[in-house]
Amino acid sequence: MNNVSTHTEFSIQKMVVAMMGAAIIAIFLTAFFTGANAPFEHQAGQKKTVQSDKMSELGPLMARIKANPQDADALIGLAEIFSRSKDWQKSEHFWSKVVELDPKNIGAHYHRGFTLVQLKRYAEAIAEYEFILQIQPDSPQALYYLGAINKHGLQKPDEAKKFFQQALALKPEDRELVMEIESELAETK
Amino acid sequence: MYLFAHGAMLLALLLSVLGAGLACIEAWTERGKALPWLERLNMSSVILVTFASAILLRALVSRDFTLSYVTQYTDSTLPLFYTITAFWAGQAGSLLFWALVMGAASILFLFSNTYQKLNPKTKLYFWMFFLPVQAFFLLLLTGPSSPFVTLVTPPVDGQGLNPLLRNFGMVLHPPLLFIGYAGFTIPACLALASTMTGERRLWVEGAHNWNVASWSLLTSGILLGGWWAYMELGWGGYWAWDPVENASLIPWFSATAFLHTSIIERRFGALPRTNVFLACLTLLLCIFATYLVRSGVVESLHAFGEGGVALPLILAISFGMIVSVAVALARPVGEGSSLPNLDSKQGMVVLLVWLLMLLGAIVLMGTLWPVLSQLWETNPVGVNQGFYNTICLPLFTAMAMLLALAPWLGWKGGFWKPKVAMIPVAAWICVFVIGLWLGVRPLLAVTAVGAAVAVAISVVLLAVLQPKASRSRAFLASHGSHLLFAVLVLGVAVSGPFQKTHEVPLSPGEKFSFGGYVFEYTKLRTEKKTELAIEEAVITVSKDGQRLGELTPQRRLYRNYDHPNSEVSTLFSLGDELYATIHDIEGERVQPLKVSINPMVNWVWIGSLGITLLPLLAWRTRRAQGDHSDE
């Protein structure tokens, strides 16, 4: 140890060793409780686990709504959970509540519109996106959704094309959206 | 078979945990008898990870669709080359690749001269830090991100590799990044271990080659990602400040800072705490990059979404940050550690480090803005390219100016050739005034071109005034890299603001003029392969009546993918590169053809290649270690 200095007196050394020891114990315990059976669950099983985790959040959120029906965060939380689990009826119910509470919540209008599309209630969905365009006339997303409803829902490719072209004309900065619109346009003969 | 592979990784995890635990006990009791055992445990763990990797590779090559990972990223028609590269196409495979490279790095380090010269106590502490990092990756691989998940009812065929990933740039981009990331583990653990035992100086020396190689690989990975975006995404640019692009750039800033501050510690013993901190910060930011890409915390064009690894990654980063700061603060202040004057080369390095840190912080904040803004906004908003370009490009230009001036300053202070040093400054002013006079806009581009010219003149003058030194590897590694950085700056400054784009629908036989070029759509070629159908528009390009060549943009429809994919075509030039894509083809009509004229864009790639390769000349041989005369 000839080129090692004697600066080892700092107690921080022991503290760091203890921290590393604790980290290793944490890794071991996590591996012990979660690691051993991972590869034997096929994908469907894994999805179920994620979904059931989300569902476990339902109880507390419902309790918050009971205590305060105006609790916007809890309403949004519930709407998101039902959207993710593709329970569109319930999702639409909660997005509608959020919109009632805060009519200017553009995000909620987008979500409600999307949910209505899933429920094939196209007229109401169009009304949602038209409402968004009244507030944000330069929203390429709303135009894109209107195009998508016309193309896939109402089978009106010519109408759809107009909306897609209007959306592109706004030169959206979101490249993912641009690519999506371009591929929709490419498929719209 | 996959049971064995998973078992091998579990055993590797157990051995790493055992080794780390043993190292902690030995460090606590201040003994060092278990060192050979730690080395053996690490070696066994790496062998087991290699075994598991070989099994995954075999599953990919044999297209065994009972494995979920193989099903997700390959299909029966995918060429063998892309099938092999599917190893790192998904989250689980890329984490396994990272763990494999990290393990290989530890074996290389174990047999290196640096390791042999370390004090046993430092070796013990090295394993105390390294093995938990390895164990953490194995924890992810045996838990939330296992590549060995099997399907109860395997499909007849797989989903295939995303068409955007079937590109040479994307084949090499991820492994280069991951090798770079993994390589930074050695300097970080060495820094922590040497600081804990008080073994000074040697760690910066020993970490030098690791740092240089990892930096080169990380840089090449980032730049290849840019080249892939340019050649594959078809929007005509190469850097869009996408969160995933930013993710790899953030650790690059700290790695570049460390590359420069370590020179000061090696020469003067200054900035010891900074170096420990920067070495650890770089590794943590590499892990943070994985968090950004894998957690789904920010949306991106090519982020991979939530895979159950977000929480463990963020916990690991937080823990690592606490340990790093604690150890860095424990380090006694170096002998020459007082802040150097700004009119010295040391001062310029410190200024450069602050610039790099500032850039890193800005890019980090910008990337996380959609997440942070959720604290006060119902609808979180991200920052656009304009934000980054407005703030970062002037800072990059300032960095280039530093590179023009710094070589003329002495390490201890003052210009060693004051009159000559003014020549690059005068060149910069000349370029700026001429640009202003000619009405060239934006002025930032003119400033950046001036800075690039100043660096080039500065390096040439240095070579002329120091003919002997200019033939050394160190001169080429440092000043050569700076010169190529200037070439990169020049390419960015010209290709971005002066790009011209035109879109027009065309039928065969039609032509149009744009930017002095004539583009004629001559014919449509079609080709059908097993895995895809190709439609290719042949565009003949001429200028002043002289034929320049053909652009052949394609529209590809891959099996298993509904959306058609556009393939870019370019006509190479060091001046105006012509770039073409097509959105759609109706019958034989191209609907529309998009043509861009990208001036000097290839200077970006030439500069990139240079700054990736030239620093490798700074590789220090055993004989050269300890000799700093050439820096």
Interface residues (C-beta under 8 A of the other chain):
Chain A: M1 N3 V4 S5 T6 H7 T8 F10 I12 Q13 K14 M15 V16 V17 A18 M19 M20 G21 A23 I24 I25 I27 F28 T30 A31 T34 G35 A36 A38 P39 F40 E41 H42 Q43 Q46 V50 D102 N105 I106 G107 E173 R175 E176 V178 E182 S183 L185 A186 E187 K189
Chain B: Y2 L3 H6 L10 L13 L14 V17 A20 G21 A23 C24 I25 A27 W28 S68 N119 P120 K121 T122 M128 F129 P132 A135 F136 L139 T142 G143 P144 S146 F148 V149 T150 L151 V152 T153 M196 T197 G198 E199 R200 L202 L233 W235 A240 D242 E299 L301 G308 P312 F319 I322 V323 A326 V327 L329 A330 P332 T378 N379 N384 Q385 H563 P564 H583 D584 E586 Q591
